[in-house]
Amino acid sequence: MCLAVGLGTSATGVAVMLVVCLLAAATMGAMVRTYRDRTNVWLGPAQARGSARHWWIGYVVVLVACMAVAVLRGAFDWSYGVNVVAAAVAFVATVVMGRRGSA
């Protein structure tokens, strides 16, 4: 997802970004399914309790916001640095919020 956010540089970049997002989502779905089937363990948003659920919700909000910034960058002719910052925020959110959501 971080790569997809960073690629949204032009009209062509947005198309590439969307394709990368779809591929990433399909790949993540396959990895989750394989992990859950092999280990019989999975803690997702539906299974999370208390503050872990809030971390999951926050994580989704941050990722959607980063993707929106990457898409809107072309519409508003923002600097490419906006995509770099959005990609960095998505990366940090994945590391920090992912650990909190799995707790």
Sequence and secondary structure as in RCSB ss.txt:
>XXXX:A:sequence
MCLAVGLGTSATGVAVMLVVCLLAAATMGAMVRTYRDRTNVWLGPAQARGSARHWWIGYVVVLVACMAVAVLRGA
FDWSYGVNVVAAAVAFVATVVMGRRGSA
>XXXX:A:secstr
 HHHHHH  SHHHHHHHHHHHHHHHHHHHHHHHHHHHHHS    TTT  THHHHHHHHHHHHHHHHHHHHHHHHH
HT  THHHHHHHHHHHHHHHHHHHHHT 
